[in-house]
Amino acid sequence: MAKLSLEEVETIAELAKLTLTDAEKAMFQEQLSDILEYAEMLQKIDTTGIPPTASAIPLKNVMRPDVNTLSLDNEEALFNAPQTDEGSFKVQAVLE
Amino acid sequence: MELYTLTIHQAQEKLRYGETTSVELTESVLERIAQVEDKVGAYISVQEDLALQMARFADERRATGEDNPLLGIPLGIKDAIITGGVPTTAGSRILEGYIPPFDAATVARLRQAGAVFIGKTNTDEFTMGGSTEYSAYCLTRNPWDLTRVPGGSSGGSAAAVAADEALGALGTDTGGSIRQPASFCSVVGLKPTYGRVSRYGAIAHGSSLDQIGPLAKDVEDAAILLGGIAGHDPLDATSLNAPVPDYVVEMKRGDGLKGLKVGVPTEYFVEGMEPGVKTAIRAAIDKLADLGAEVVDVSLPHTQYGIAVYYMIVTAEASANLSRYDGVRYGLRQDGVDMWDTFRQTRETGFGPEVKRRIMLGTYALSAGYYDAYYLKAQQVRTLLRRDFEQAFEQVDVMVAPTVPGVAFEIGEKGDDPLQMYLIDVLTVMLNLAGVCGISVPCGFSEGMPVGLQIIGPALGESGILRAAYQYEQVTAWHKQKPGIG
């Protein structure tokens, strides 16, 4: 495959919510291109009709009885929060 | 003889017969840490007062007649496993100062058993790495050669056990992070079957691959620790509801290895393997045959694709898992001009280069237009890899191979080339992809550095790999050799 462009690196960074420095962008452009080129080998394998494995064990929905159990109280839940306000996590405005 | 040199089962005997106390044992380990930790750097944090408090409590419990194999035993806990009330960083600046409000399920089980927690061991940031050099906190050195890495990501746990700075430790293994540092530091490391041990409270890396497991001074200790943490947990939806055998009893069954069929996957003797590693592994396989095992060649034909499959899947899962670090509920927050900018600034400041690299790669593999070509394709090839293992285990009981094709490398040696670092995982990632179990046991040295023999078992085949490892250990003395630190 072709090398990743700088624009592609910037698009991925935006999707991943990372601001990258110019040096990081240049470094990742090289390194990600190398790794993706290595992963190209997978394209050679015929996987027609092969189901994907999402988990190594057969997964079924796991349910528990619908009853209240102990949980963190408000103070415990907020203990590690960098900013709080009136018993809530504080974030900046979501709507303009 | 110093108490810190004891294995768990040796210490347990002494505790049981009143020859020592948990407080004495814990003090001895803390003194050892004071002696060597500035050279080894195995711990991100040591909780001296808390450890002594836990030791006193364990002694009180024993005085009331209580007894179990982990009561009063000082252990290290990898800092990627959360410990209620004790700072847990995952080796990342983004979690600096984070104090978990609850215990991981494994930690809760060990606490209930009366184990003593010495401290939190070093790890590559979010367990992403194979050398522990990507920790944001400290550099861990290999006790066998202080200029070399201990392996990773559970490098702190492996180094702590090798240097007698803990009697045993917990690690996590997503692609080899228990077995590879165990191999590099000449200790025993066991990655359980996916689902055997609860992941509740293991800071998530690749959720379909992560498992918590023990690092130990010998095979019996690994069996004791596994027994202490294994079992069903309703808080982990992928936890297997299967009975936990008494691993120590199970591994001692049988006459030598008579009746055991051992497969040698020909593809695991990869090109570029160090000659000294190959010699040590071949000699170990001969020992297994001497013990009565029937050794045959087997084939795992899709081995060459393992690294590519693994890095597509693990980075995709990691990019999703690490989206939770946004500076709102816990951890670092770096305020920006608006909400989105705060997310970006927080993550840019808090994550190190390897974590960013993997988030970028995983985000790419999951993004529109590339999902089918990278992520879905890798999941399909993962099915083929799993089938390789299923077919092999129709022919044999366990398989053996090197844990790593080489020995511990120099600090800084692989820093500039992430792909070279990834290729070290070639013989360990397959087990995580297939969901099966494996153990690394010391089997010799290559140019003065430890080599590990990897014994691989099918899903829930822990008793079988422990038996093979235990019998091998009975006729060898590699695990008794200690590094001369200094």
Boltz contact constraints between the chains, C-beta under 6 A:
constraints:
  - contact:
      token1: [A, 12]
      token2: [B, 360]
      max_distance: 6.0
  - contact:
      token1: [A, 12]
      token2: [B, 363]
      max_distance: 6.0
  - contact:
      token1: [A, 12]
      token2: [B, 364]
      max_distance: 6.0
  - contact:
      token1: [A, 15]
      token2: [B, 363]
      max_distance: 6.0
  - contact:
      token1: [A, 16]
      token2: [B, 359]
      max_distance: 6.0
  - contact:
      token1: [A, 16]
      token2: [B, 363]
      max_distance: 6.0
  - contact:
      token1: [A, 17]
      token2: [B, 343]
      max_distance: 6.0
  - contact:
      token1: [A, 17]
      token2: [B, 344]
      max_distance: 6.0
  - contact:
      token1: [A, 17]
      token2: [B, 347]
      max_distance: 6.0
  - contact:
      token1: [A, 18]
      token2: [B, 347]
      max_distance: 6.0
  - contact:
      token1: [A, 18]
      token2: [B, 348]
      max_distance: 6.0
  - contact:
      token1: [A, 18]
      token2: [B, 356]
      max_distance: 6.0
  - contact:
      token1: [A, 19]
      token2: [B, 344]
      max_distance: 6.0
  - contact:
      token1: [A, 19]
      token2: [B, 348]
      max_distance: 6.0
  - contact:
      token1: [A, 28]
      token2: [B, 360]
      max_distance: 6.0
  - contact:
      token1: [A, 31]
      token2: [B, 418]
      max_distance: 6.0
  - contact:
      token1: [A, 32]
      token2: [B, 361]
      max_distance: 6.0
  - contact:
      token1: [A, 34]
      token2: [B, 419]
      max_distance: 6.0
  - contact:
      token1: [A, 35]
      token2: [B, 419]
      max_distance: 6.0
  - contact:
      token1: [A, 39]
      token2: [B, 308]
      max_distance: 6.0
  - contact:
      token1: [A, 39]
      token2: [B, 312]
      max_distance: 6.0
  - contact:
      token1: [A, 41]
      token2: [B, 308]
      max_distance: 6.0
  - contact:
      token1: [A, 42]
      token2: [B, 308]
      max_distance: 6.0
  - contact:
      token1: [A, 42]
      token2: [B, 377]
      max_distance: 6.0
  - contact:
      token1: [A, 42]
      token2: [B, 381]
      max_distance: 6.0
  - contact:
      token1: [A, 45]
      token2: [B, 381]
      max_distance: 6.0
  - contact:
      token1: [A, 47]
      token2: [B, 380]
      max_distance: 6.0
  - contact:
      token1: [A, 50]
      token2: [B, 380]
      max_distance: 6.0
  - contact:
      token1: [A, 50]
      token2: [B, 383]
      max_distance: 6.0
  - contact:
      token1: [A, 51]
      token2: [B, 383]
      max_distance: 6.0
  - contact:
      token1: [A, 52]
      token2: [B, 376]
      max_distance: 6.0
  - contact:
      token1: [A, 52]
      token2: [B, 379]
      max_distance: 6.0
  - contact:
      token1: [A, 52]
      token2: [B, 380]
      max_distance: 6.0
  - contact:
      token1: [A, 53]
      token2: [B, 379]
      max_distance: 6.0
  - contact:
      token1: [A, 53]
      token2: [B, 382]
      max_distance: 6.0
  - contact:
      token1: [A, 53]
      token2: [B, 383]
      max_distance: 6.0
  - contact:
      token1: [A, 53]
      token2: [B, 386]
      max_distance: 6.0
  - contact:
      token1: [A, 55]
      token2: [B, 208]
      max_distance: 6.0
  - contact:
      token1: [A, 56]
      token2: [B, 194]
      max_distance: 6.0
  - contact:
      token1: [A, 56]
      token2: [B, 435]
      max_distance: 6.0
  - contact:
      token1: [A, 57]
      token2: [B, 194]
      max_distance: 6.0
  - contact:
      token1: [A, 57]
      token2: [B, 195]
      max_distance: 6.0
  - contact:
      token1: [A, 57]
      token2: [B, 435]
      max_distance: 6.0
  - contact:
      token1: [A, 62]
      token2: [B, 237]
      max_distance: 6.0
  - contact:
      token1: [A, 72]
      token2: [B, 101]
      max_distance: 6.0
  - contact:
      token1: [A, 76]
      token2: [B, 101]
      max_distance: 6.0
  - contact:
      token1: [A, 80]
      token2: [B, 98]
      max_distance: 6.0
  - contact:
      token1: [A, 80]
      token2: [B, 330]
      max_distance: 6.0
  - contact:
      token1: [A, 81]
      token2: [B, 329]
      max_distance: 6.0
  - contact:
      token1: [A, 82]
      token2: [B, 327]
      max_distance: 6.0
  - contact:
      token1: [A, 82]
      token2: [B, 333]
      max_distance: 6.0
  - contact:
      token1: [A, 89]
      token2: [B, 328]
      max_distance: 6.0
  - contact:
      token1: [A, 89]
      token2: [B, 329]
      max_distance: 6.0
  - contact:
      token1: [A, 91]
      token2: [B, 328]
      max_distance: 6.0
  - contact:
      token1: [A, 91]
      token2: [B, 339]
      max_distance: 6.0
  - contact:
      token1: [A, 92]
      token2: [B, 338]
      max_distance: 6.0
  - contact:
      token1: [A, 92]
      token2: [B, 339]
      max_distance: 6.0
